[in-house]
Amino acid sequence: MNVTHISNMGSGIISVVNGSTNEIVSKISTGHVPLGVAVNHNTDAVYMSSTVDV
């Protein structure tokens, strides 16, 4: 499936969006203020950056 990961700073989640239908297929709770997202397509790992120190 063609998906896009979008960081939502105001809600503390990353939305996973189906690129073909533009529908949200999943939400990942970050617990912090997500600022950016990177995906390793070889391992399917998702990395998030945050403005909050953890």
C-alpha positions as CSV (number, residue, x, y, z in Angstrom):
1,M,0.0,0.0,0.0
2,N,1.2,3.5,-0.8
3,V,1.2,5.4,2.5
4,T,2.3,8.8,3.8
5,H,3.2,9.6,7.4
6,I,2.1,13.0,8.6
7,S,3.1,14.6,11.9
8,N,0.3,16.5,13.8
9,M,2.0,18.9,16.2
10,G,-1.2,20.0,17.9
11,S,-2.5,16.5,18.7
12,G,0.7,14.5,19.5
13,I,0.0,11.9,16.8
14,I,1.4,10.7,13.5
15,S,-1.3,10.0,10.9
16,V,-0.8,7.2,8.4
17,V,-2.6,8.1,5.2
18,N,-3.4,5.9,2.3
19,G,-1.8,7.7,-0.7
20,S,-4.4,6.3,-3.2
21,T,-7.5,7.3,-1.2
22,N,-6.2,10.1,1.1
23,E,-7.9,8.3,4.0
24,I,-6.3,8.0,7.4
25,V,-5.7,4.3,7.9
26,S,-3.9,4.5,11.3
27,K,-2.8,6.9,14.0
28,I,0.4,6.5,16.0
29,S,0.4,8.2,19.4
30,T,3.7,9.9,20.1
31,G,3.0,11.4,23.5
32,H,5.1,14.4,22.5
33,V,5.0,17.2,20.0
34,P,5.9,15.4,16.7
35,L,7.8,17.7,14.3
36,G,9.0,15.5,11.5
37,V,8.9,11.9,10.3
38,A,11.3,9.7,8.4
39,V,10.6,6.1,7.2
40,N,13.2,3.4,6.5
41,H,11.5,1.5,3.6
42,N,13.9,-1.4,4.0
43,T,12.9,-2.1,7.6
44,D,9.5,-0.3,7.7
45,A,10.8,1.6,10.8
46,V,9.3,5.0,11.4
47,Y,11.4,7.7,13.1
48,M,10.0,10.8,14.7
49,S,11.6,14.1,15.7
50,S,10.2,16.2,18.5
51,T,10.6,19.7,19.9
52,V,10.4,18.2,23.4
53,D,13.3,16.6,25.2
54,V,12.5,13.1,26.5
